[in-house]
Amino acid sequence: MVSAMRVVASSSRLPAATSSPSRSLRSSSLRLHASDRLSQGMSSRQHSYIIEYLHVIVGPRKGRRALGHKDFEKLQRAESALGGGGVAAIKEALEREREATRAIEAEIEANTYAPDHEMRTLKAKKLRLKDARTALERDLRAAETVEALGEGGSGGKVWRARDTETGEEVAVKVEDDVGTSALEKEYETTKLVHAAAPKHFPSVRYFGKQNVMDRPSRVMVLDLLSGGSLEDLSQRVTLGTGFSRCTVSRLAMRLFSILEACHSVRVVHGDIKPENLLLTKRHGGEVQMVDFGEAVRFDDAYSATVDDAVSRDAWRGTMLFSSANVDSGSKITFRDDLESVIFTLAYLRTGRLPWNGVIDGADGVVDVRTLASVKRSIDTGMRLITPLGADELSSELDADDVVFFDACLRHARELTARAVPNYEWLARVARAYAAGCDERPYEWDAH
């Protein structure tokens, strides 16, 4: 068990916090010049992008027309394959073809002395089955690649594509061109935060309207972050048991910096979780934040926005990582992003959160107001990194973990609705948490 003396000794290494470590919204320095950089707009290049599995070209009209001679205008197999059950359906069809091939091979072997015309018929059937099997295997590989990109945060599908000039892989989000565009909002927000801090957020290559799969659509092309999400890496590297203190302390410094950049342009992400934190192969293999489909931009009078309550049916986010304030019906603000980051770090350190059992045992129906009271009762670092009701740390954790999460959680809970976190203070706390860690790579770099 961690003693009070050990915790006090560890906490003495933390930087002293002022009585009110929060700052006003206007004091965030990173906002300077962001609008000037944004006004330059996207690159004027006319690249186009091929979603090869769909045989579809997206991008500026000029670029698409330049490739018109290639056979990519019409949709082929993909939508019917994915719409009819996706990977599982293709696998079932492939197994049927294999069974049919085995049956034909057995029939050929049993009719060795059959007339030539019968043997030719059987062998022709075998060849047709082989062609069908090859096509299904190709579809399966493509479908597995496509489905791995999943759904977009603003709705619609996300496809893997490539730049027709450079061959570089990109991500393409597509939504139907009907009603209010969630994708256009995500485009504007992603462009804004990327202009403020390019190393922290993906670049938007293109946004526009065109027909995709014979349907009027909106299309956004982004950098493809192919290093995997922190959720994927946690499951692959630690089997979901949690990263080391050194890895999590490095992640904390990175995520606090990302949060400061995001908030500097008055953007609240609204859905921070391990799945929305992806590793890029560029910028030294660091983490970037994606999916601004739930983001809120405080462009209007701030007091009028924050003071509005959110009705129960307007709740947004992910239950495991949303803040207690959001779950209880408050309008999401900067402090809620910080709380979600803290929950994310605790999850990545321990592989769980105290309210996992509350969500898992609810059979898919969770009252977020009830969940809010559970989260609000988790008011110390010790409670955050131990199972609900437990009073001892697991052997993988120590007093440094308690002190770090206690300091961060208390800071988040002390913030008012109009305050922004003290990012400089949080960075010092994270550096103290990393004491004794060397500059070795993240744990996943060794796998």
C-alpha positions as CSV (number, residue, x, y, z in Angstrom):
1,M,0.0,0.0,0.0
2,V,1.2,3.5,-0.7
3,S,1.8,5.4,2.5
4,A,0.9,9.0,3.1
5,M,4.6,9.8,3.8
6,R,5.6,8.5,0.3
7,V,2.9,10.5,-1.4
8,V,3.9,13.7,0.5
9,A,7.6,13.1,-0.4
10,S,6.7,12.7,-4.1
11,S,4.5,15.7,-4.1
12,S,7.3,17.9,-2.9
13,R,8.9,17.6,-6.3
14,L,5.9,19.2,-8.0
15,P,6.1,22.9,-9.0
16,A,4.2,25.2,-6.6
17,A,0.8,26.1,-8.0
18,T,-0.6,29.6,-7.4
19,S,-3.9,29.9,-5.6
20,S,-5.6,30.2,-9.0
21,P,-3.4,28.4,-11.7
22,S,-5.9,29.1,-14.4
23,R,-5.6,32.0,-16.8
24,S,-8.0,34.1,-18.7
25,L,-8.9,33.1,-22.3
26,R,-7.2,36.2,-23.7
27,S,-3.8,35.2,-22.2
28,S,-3.1,32.2,-24.4
29,S,0.0,33.2,-26.4
30,L,-0.2,30.6,-29.1
31,R,-3.2,32.3,-30.7
32,L,-1.0,35.1,-32.0
33,H,-0.6,35.0,-35.8
34,A,-2.8,31.9,-36.2
35,S,-5.4,33.8,-38.2
36,D,-2.7,35.3,-40.4
37,R,-1.3,31.9,-41.2
38,L,-4.8,30.5,-41.9
39,S,-5.6,33.4,-44.3
40,Q,-3.0,32.0,-46.6
41,G,-5.4,29.1,-47.3
42,M,-4.6,25.7,-48.6
43,S,-2.0,24.9,-51.3
44,S,-3.0,26.0,-54.8
45,R,-1.8,22.7,-56.2
46,Q,-4.3,20.7,-58.2
47,H,-3.6,17.2,-56.9
48,S,-6.3,14.5,-57.2
49,Y,-6.7,11.4,-55.1
50,I,-7.7,7.9,-56.0
51,I,-9.8,5.7,-53.7
52,E,-8.5,2.6,-55.5
53,Y,-11.0,0.2,-54.0
54,L,-13.9,2.3,-55.2
55,H,-12.3,3.2,-58.5
56,V,-13.2,6.8,-57.7
57,I,-11.2,10.0,-58.2
58,V,-11.7,12.8,-55.7
59,G,-10.2,16.3,-55.6
60,P,-10.3,19.5,-57.6
61,R,-12.2,19.2,-60.9
62,K,-9.2,20.1,-63.0
63,G,-7.2,17.3,-61.4
64,R,-10.0,14.8,-61.9
65,R,-10.4,15.7,-65.6
66,A,-6.7,15.2,-66.2
67,L,-7.2,11.6,-65.2
68,G,-10.4,11.1,-67.0
69,H,-8.8,8.7,-69.5
70,K,-8.2,6.2,-66.7
71,D,-10.9,3.8,-65.7
72,F,-11.9,5.3,-62.3
73,E,-15.1,7.1,-63.1
74,K,-17.6,4.4,-62.1
75,L,-18.1,2.6,-58.9
76,Q,-17.4,-1.1,-59.1
77,R,-17.6,-3.7,-56.3
78,A,-17.0,-1.9,-53.1
79,E,-20.3,-0.5,-51.9
80,S,-22.2,-3.7,-52.6
81,A,-19.6,-5.7,-50.9
82,L,-19.3,-3.5,-47.8
83,G,-23.1,-2.8,-47.7
84,G,-23.8,-6.5,-47.8
85,G,-21.9,-7.4,-44.7
86,G,-18.4,-6.2,-45.3
87,V,-15.4,-8.4,-44.6
88,A,-17.5,-11.1,-43.0
89,A,-19.7,-11.5,-46.1
90,I,-16.7,-11.6,-48.5
91,K,-15.1,-14.3,-46.3
92,E,-18.3,-16.4,-46.4
93,A,-18.4,-16.0,-50.2
94,L,-14.7,-17.0,-50.5
95,E,-15.3,-20.1,-48.4
96,R,-18.2,-21.1,-50.6
97,E,-15.9,-20.7,-53.7
98,R,-13.3,-22.9,-52.0
99,E,-15.8,-25.6,-51.2
100,A,-17.0,-25.5,-54.8
101,T,-13.4,-25.8,-56.1
102,R,-12.8,-28.8,-53.8
103,A,-16.0,-30.4,-55.1
104,I,-14.9,-29.9,-58.8
105,E,-11.4,-31.3,-58.1
106,A,-13.0,-34.4,-56.5
107,E,-15.3,-34.8,-59.5
108,I,-12.3,-34.5,-61.9
109,E,-10.4,-37.1,-59.9
110,A,-13.3,-39.5,-59.9
111,N,-13.9,-39.1,-63.6
112,T,-10.4,-39.7,-64.9
113,Y,-11.6,-41.8,-67.7
114,A,-14.6,-39.6,-68.7
115,P,-15.0,-38.5,-72.3
116,D,-12.8,-35.5,-73.3
117,H,-15.7,-33.1,-73.6
118,E,-16.9,-33.8,-70.1
119,M,-13.3,-33.3,-68.7
120,R,-13.0,-30.0,-70.6
121,T,-16.3,-28.8,-69.1
122,L,-15.1,-29.7,-65.6
123,K,-11.8,-28.0,-66.0
124,A,-13.4,-24.9,-67.4
125,K,-15.6,-24.8,-64.3
126,K,-12.5,-25.1,-62.1
127,L,-10.8,-22.2,-63.9
128,R,-13.9,-20.0,-63.5
129,L,-14.0,-20.8,-59.8
130,K,-10.3,-20.0,-59.5
131,D,-10.9,-16.6,-61.2
132,A,-13.8,-15.9,-58.9
133,R,-11.8,-16.9,-55.8
134,T,-8.9,-14.6,-56.9
135,A,-11.3,-11.7,-57.3
136,L,-12.8,-12.3,-53.9
137,E,-9.3,-12.5,-52.3
138,R,-8.5,-9.2,-53.8
139,D,-11.8,-7.7,-52.6
140,L,-11.1,-9.1,-49.1
141,R,-7.7,-7.5,-48.9
142,A,-9.1,-4.2,-50.1
143,A,-12.2,-4.4,-47.8
144,E,-10.0,-5.1,-44.7
145,T,-7.9,-2.1,-45.6
146,V,-10.9,0.1,-46.1
147,E,-12.8,-1.0,-43.0
148,A,-9.7,-0.4,-40.9
149,L,-10.2,3.4,-41.4
150,G,-13.8,3.2,-40.0
151,E,-16.3,5.9,-39.7
152,G,-15.6,9.6,-39.6
153,G,-16.2,11.7,-36.4
154,S,-18.6,13.9,-38.4
155,G,-20.4,11.0,-40.0
156,G,-19.9,9.3,-43.3
157,K,-17.1,6.9,-44.2
158,V,-13.4,7.3,-44.2
159,W,-11.4,5.7,-47.0
160,R,-7.8,5.1,-47.7
161,A,-6.6,6.8,-51.0
162,R,-3.4,7.9,-52.6
163,D,-2.1,11.1,-54.3
164,T,-2.0,10.5,-58.0
165,E,1.2,12.5,-58.4
166,T,3.3,11.5,-55.4
167,G,1.7,8.1,-54.5
168,E,1.5,9.2,-50.9
169,E,-1.4,7.6,-49.0
170,V,-4.1,9.9,-47.6
171,A,-7.4,9.6,-45.7
172,V,-10.6,10.7,-47.5
173,K,-13.8,11.5,-45.6
174,V,-17.1,11.4,-47.6
175,E,-20.6,12.5,-46.5
176,D,-23.8,12.9,-48.5
177,D,-24.4,16.5,-49.7
178,V,-27.7,17.0,-47.9
179,G,-28.6,19.3,-45.1
180,T,-26.2,21.0,-42.8
181,S,-22.7,19.8,-43.3
182,A,-20.9,18.3,-40.3
183,L,-17.9,17.6,-42.5
184,E,-17.6,21.2,-43.6
185,K,-17.5,22.3,-39.9
186,E,-14.8,19.7,-39.3
187,Y,-12.9,20.9,-42.3
188,E,-12.9,24.5,-41.1
189,T,-11.9,23.5,-37.5
190,T,-9.2,21.1,-38.6
191,K,-7.8,23.8,-40.9
192,L,-7.8,26.3,-38.1
193,V,-6.0,24.2,-35.5
194,H,-3.5,22.9,-38.1
195,A,-2.6,26.5,-38.9
196,A,-1.9,27.2,-35.3
197,A,0.3,24.1,-34.7
198,P,1.0,22.0,-37.8
199,K,3.0,19.3,-35.8
200,H,0.0,18.6,-33.6
201,F,-2.8,18.2,-36.1
202,P,-3.2,16.6,-39.6
203,S,-3.2,18.8,-42.7
204,V,-6.3,19.2,-44.9
205,R,-5.3,18.6,-48.5
206,Y,-8.7,19.3,-50.1
207,F,-12.3,20.0,-49.4
208,G,-15.1,20.2,-52.0
209,K,-18.3,18.8,-53.5
210,Q,-18.5,16.2,-56.2
211,N,-20.4,13.0,-57.1
212,V,-19.1,9.9,-55.3
213,M,-20.8,6.6,-56.1
214,D,-23.3,8.5,-58.2
215,R,-24.4,10.5,-55.2
216,P,-23.8,14.2,-54.5
217,S,-21.2,14.3,-51.8
218,R,-18.8,16.4,-49.7
219,V,-15.2,15.2,-49.7
220,M,-12.3,16.1,-47.4
221,V,-8.8,14.8,-48.0
222,L,-6.4,14.7,-45.0
223,D,-3.0,13.4,-44.0
224,L,-3.2,9.6,-43.3
225,L,-1.7,9.0,-39.9
226,S,-0.7,5.4,-40.4
227,G,1.1,4.8,-37.1
228,G,-2.0,3.6,-35.3
229,S,-4.1,5.1,-32.5
230,L,-3.0,5.1,-28.8
231,E,-5.8,2.6,-28.3
232,D,-4.5,0.3,-30.9
233,L,-0.9,0.6,-29.6
234,S,-2.0,0.0,-26.0
235,Q,-3.8,-3.2,-27.0
236,R,-0.9,-4.4,-29.3
237,V,2.0,-3.5,-27.0
238,T,0.6,-4.1,-23.5
239,L,-2.5,-6.2,-24.2
240,G,-4.5,-3.4,-22.6
241,T,-2.7,-3.5,-19.2
242,G,-1.3,0.0,-19.4
243,F,1.9,1.7,-20.5
244,S,4.9,2.5,-18.2
245,R,5.1,5.7,-16.2
246,C,7.9,7.0,-18.5
247,T,5.7,6.5,-21.7
248,V,2.7,8.1,-20.1
249,S,4.7,11.0,-18.7
250,R,6.0,11.7,-22.3
251,L,2.4,11.4,-23.6
252,A,1.3,13.9,-20.9
253,M,3.7,16.5,-22.0
254,R,2.7,16.0,-25.7
255,L,-1.1,16.1,-25.0
256,F,-0.9,19.2,-22.8
257,S,1.0,20.9,-25.6
258,I,-1.7,19.7,-28.2
259,L,-4.4,21.0,-25.9
260,E,-2.8,24.4,-25.5
261,A,-2.5,24.7,-29.3
262,C,-6.1,23.7,-29.8
263,H,-7.5,26.1,-27.1
264,S,-5.3,28.9,-28.4
265,V,-7.6,29.3,-31.4
266,R,-10.8,29.0,-29.2
267,V,-11.5,25.4,-30.2
268,V,-12.7,22.7,-27.8
269,H,-12.2,19.3,-29.2
270,G,-15.1,17.7,-27.4
271,D,-14.2,14.0,-27.9
272,I,-10.7,13.4,-26.7
273,K,-9.9,9.7,-26.3
274,P,-7.2,7.2,-27.3
275,E,-8.9,6.4,-30.6
276,N,-8.6,10.1,-31.6
277,L,-4.9,10.3,-30.8
278,L,-2.9,8.9,-33.8
279,L,0.7,8.4,-34.5
280,T,2.2,9.9,-37.6
281,K,5.2,8.5,-39.4
282,R,6.4,12.1,-39.9
283,H,7.4,14.6,-37.2
284,G,9.5,12.0,-35.4
285,G,6.6,9.6,-35.0
286,E,4.7,11.8,-32.6
287,V,1.1,11.9,-31.6
288,Q,-1.5,14.1,-33.4
289,M,-5.1,14.8,-32.5
290,V,-7.8,14.0,-35.1
291,D,-11.6,14.0,-35.6
292,F,-13.0,17.5,-34.9
293,G,-16.5,16.4,-35.7
294,E,-17.7,17.2,-32.2
295,A,-15.6,20.3,-31.8
296,V,-17.0,23.6,-30.5
297,R,-15.6,27.0,-31.7
298,F,-16.2,29.9,-29.3
299,D,-16.4,32.6,-32.0
300,D,-19.5,34.3,-30.5
301,A,-19.9,36.1,-27.1
302,Y,-18.2,33.6,-24.8
303,S,-20.5,34.2,-21.8
304,A,-23.6,33.6,-23.9
305,T,-22.2,30.3,-25.1
306,V,-20.9,28.9,-21.9
307,D,-23.9,29.7,-19.8
308,D,-26.3,27.6,-22.0
309,A,-27.0,24.2,-20.6
310,V,-27.0,21.1,-22.9
311,S,-30.2,19.0,-22.9
312,R,-29.9,15.3,-22.2
313,D,-30.5,14.4,-25.9
314,A,-27.9,16.8,-27.1
315,W,-25.0,15.1,-25.2
316,R,-21.9,14.4,-27.3
317,G,-18.7,12.6,-26.8
318,T,-17.6,9.2,-25.5
319,M,-18.9,8.1,-22.2
320,L,-15.7,6.5,-20.9
321,F,-13.7,9.7,-21.4
322,S,-16.3,12.6,-21.2
323,S,-16.0,14.9,-18.2
324,A,-18.3,14.9,-15.2
325,N,-19.6,18.4,-16.1
326,V,-20.5,17.3,-19.6
327,D,-22.3,14.2,-18.3
328,S,-24.3,16.3,-15.9
329,G,-25.5,18.6,-18.7
330,S,-23.1,21.5,-18.7
331,K,-21.9,23.1,-21.9
332,I,-18.5,21.7,-22.9
333,T,-15.6,24.1,-22.3
334,F,-11.9,24.1,-22.1
335,R,-11.8,22.5,-18.7
336,D,-13.7,19.5,-20.0
337,D,-11.1,18.8,-22.7
338,L,-8.5,18.8,-19.9
339,E,-10.5,16.3,-17.9
340,S,-10.8,14.1,-20.9
341,V,-7.0,14.2,-21.4
342,I,-6.5,13.3,-17.8
343,F,-8.9,10.3,-18.1
344,T,-7.2,9.3,-21.3
345,L,-3.8,9.3,-19.6
346,A,-5.1,7.3,-16.6
347,Y,-6.6,4.8,-19.0
348,L,-3.3,4.5,-20.9
349,R,-1.4,4.0,-17.6
350,T,-3.8,1.4,-16.0
351,G,-5.7,-0.1,-18.9
352,R,-9.1,0.9,-17.3
353,L,-11.0,3.7,-15.6
354,P,-13.0,3.3,-12.3
355,W,-16.4,3.6,-14.1
356,N,-15.6,0.9,-16.7
357,G,-17.9,-1.5,-14.7
358,V,-20.7,1.0,-14.6
359,I,-20.7,1.3,-18.4
360,D,-20.1,-2.4,-19.1
361,G,-22.8,-3.5,-16.7
362,A,-25.5,-1.2,-18.2
363,D,-26.4,-3.4,-21.2
364,G,-25.8,-0.5,-23.5
365,V,-28.2,1.9,-21.7
366,V,-26.3,4.3,-19.5
367,D,-27.8,7.4,-17.8
368,V,-25.1,10.0,-18.3
369,R,-26.3,11.9,-15.3
370,T,-25.8,8.8,-13.1
371,L,-22.4,8.4,-14.7
372,A,-21.6,12.0,-13.9
373,S,-22.1,11.4,-10.1
374,V,-19.8,8.4,-10.2
375,K,-17.1,10.5,-12.0
376,R,-17.5,13.4,-9.7
377,S,-16.9,11.1,-6.7
378,I,-13.5,10.2,-8.2
379,D,-11.8,13.3,-6.9
380,T,-8.3,12.2,-6.1
381,G,-5.4,10.7,-8.1
382,M,-5.6,7.6,-5.9
383,R,-9.2,7.0,-6.7
384,L,-8.7,7.7,-10.4
385,I,-6.0,5.0,-11.0
386,T,-7.6,2.3,-8.8
387,P,-10.8,0.2,-9.4
388,L,-14.0,1.6,-7.9
389,G,-13.9,1.0,-4.1
390,A,-10.3,-0.2,-4.0
391,D,-7.9,1.4,-1.4
392,E,-4.6,-0.1,-2.6
393,L,-2.5,0.5,-5.7
394,S,-1.6,-2.3,-8.0
395,S,2.1,-3.3,-8.0
396,E,2.6,-1.6,-11.4
397,L,1.8,1.8,-9.9
398,D,3.5,4.0,-7.3
399,A,3.3,7.2,-5.4
400,D,4.5,9.2,-8.4
401,D,1.4,8.2,-10.3
402,V,-0.9,9.2,-7.4
403,V,0.8,12.6,-7.1
404,F,0.6,13.4,-10.8
405,F,-3.0,12.4,-11.4
406,D,-4.0,14.1,-8.1
407,A,-2.5,17.4,-9.1
408,C,-3.9,17.3,-12.7
409,L,-7.4,16.3,-11.6
410,R,-7.6,18.9,-8.9
411,H,-6.6,21.6,-11.3
412,A,-9.2,20.6,-13.8
413,R,-11.9,20.5,-11.2
414,E,-11.0,23.9,-9.8
415,L,-11.4,25.6,-13.2
416,T,-14.4,27.8,-13.8
417,A,-16.4,27.5,-17.0
418,R,-14.7,30.6,-18.5
419,A,-11.2,29.6,-17.5
420,V,-8.5,27.9,-19.6
421,P,-6.1,25.5,-18.0
422,N,-2.6,26.7,-16.9
423,Y,-0.7,24.7,-19.6
424,E,2.7,25.9,-18.4
425,W,2.0,24.6,-14.9
426,L,0.7,21.3,-16.3
427,A,3.9,20.9,-18.3
428,R,6.0,21.3,-15.2
429,V,3.9,18.8,-13.4
430,A,4.4,16.3,-16.3
431,R,8.1,16.9,-16.2
432,A,8.2,16.2,-12.5
433,Y,6.2,13.0,-13.2
434,A,8.9,12.0,-15.7
435,A,11.7,12.3,-13.2
436,G,14.2,9.5,-13.6
437,C,13.0,8.6,-17.1
438,D,15.6,8.8,-19.9
439,E,14.9,9.9,-23.5
440,R,14.4,6.4,-24.8
441,P,11.6,5.8,-27.3
442,Y,8.0,5.1,-26.5
443,E,7.3,1.5,-25.6
444,W,5.8,0.8,-29.0
445,D,9.0,1.9,-30.8
446,A,10.6,-1.4,-29.6
447,H,7.8,-3.5,-31.2
